[in-house]
Amino acid sequence: MSSFYVTTPIYYPNDVPHIGHAYTTVAGDVLTRWRRMFGDDVFFLTGTDEHGLKIQRAAEANGITPQQMVDRTSAQFQETWRLLDIANDDFIRTTEPRHYAGVSQFLQTVYDAGDIELGTYEGLYCVSCEAYYNEDELVDGCCPIHGRPVEHVTEENYFFKLSRYQDPLLHHYAQHPEAVQPDSRRNEVLGFIKQGLRDFSMSRTSINWGVPLPWDPKHVTYVWFDALLNYCTAVGYGTDPQKFERYWPADYHLVGKDILRFHAVYWPAMLMSAGLELPKCVFAHGWLLVGGEKMSKTGLNQIAPADLVAEFGVDGFRYHFMVDQRFGPDGDFSYEAMLARYNSDLANNFGNLANRVLTMAVNYCGGVVPDTRADGPLVDAAAAAFDGLRSNMAKLDFSSGYGAVWELIRATNSFIEDEQPWALNKAGDHAAVAAVIGDCLEALRIVSVLTCPLMPRASAELWRRLGQPGRPDEQRLPDAAGWGLLPAGNRLERGAPLFPRKEPS
């Protein structure tokens, strides 16, 4: 059994969860549910990043302590992930004692390696990014990510000697081109490194909300040097060496493109300094835009997942954000596109197929699974669906992967139209009817197995209606995708539509 460790970013709890946060988290959930079905030792991590100036200021504005604020808002993220059926193995909070212990150990290790030195920082700082910028990186004097004015900061800081790691990083990426994906993001990272790396500030004295430096407690750790360590501390760094050895390094850090530099330049350099292995892949996806604009609190264009779940259900939500656009480039959300995708793919195709087949099985076969044929035309379609899903999931191309599964759904619908079991039944050819219905039911069983990482509720309900014990996510791939495993004699249930059609609200 091989380990498989996937992380999302840890989210800032100075705001409520929106569909942009959910986009990354659902992707990680689908990927890890898929790998569990192969029997991998999976660990899926998400959490909240609870230190820094942004949190301290937001708490002060609300008249509460930073701890009170993060306790309240971190709980909202956990509640949202439960709503979306996120099967994370852990939820790390950077205010936890285990995180403090690991950060302190890591800091001391890097300091002892000679890679942290005291200096004075004077420059431009974006509170929203928790990042420093050079003048030529600004857009009209504002942060290039958030469009807000930056602040001029002068204070004594400790600096991490990032400049020492320019050549080691270039060598690493030459040896491991898969370590940053997609390719366009790797090229972006290489371009940034080749411009020359500058040492960066990793402590602050103007705030006290953070992890104190073990050798100089009047300094607290600058947010990125603290936050990035969550990926290690959650799997035991500083507290549980056996667990850390079991899961580290991470297989995937799933991040938005706006924090790529921190994950693909700062983070690997920090790990090199501490003598730790580097993550196998940082996968940076694009932004989920609304009306062509990045979601932001100030832009008032944030959409809460709960609002869409109330209308389209959890599975409808998960399906849309993983299939309507490729995971990688920017995507633009619209309610109209979500409604159209739901009605087309879920109500008209998947839901309608399940309803047609189960209705005919009840009407023509007495509600019992007949035998399937070993050489029917759906055998190849089912094999192609699994192969397409498997190859595309390896590339984190969820849209193309589940597109292959929908080809099986369409092929099964076409098979019904070609064979016309209603006409065969009317002609009294019960053996032919049983053969057609049996093949269609087997196709539905395979669809149930393949869709369960994406739509756990609908797949489990279809599995139950097929008379199958347990749950589809308990099945083991690739065997469970093989043809002919639905037992003859299973009692079937027609049930209500899995995905009722929706009208515009």
Order of alpha helices (4+ residues) and beta strands (2+ residues): beta-alpha-beta-alpha-alpha-beta-alpha-beta-beta-beta-alpha-beta-alpha-beta-beta-beta-beta-alpha-alpha-alpha-beta-alpha-beta-beta-beta-alpha-beta-alpha-alpha-alpha-alpha-alpha-alpha-alpha
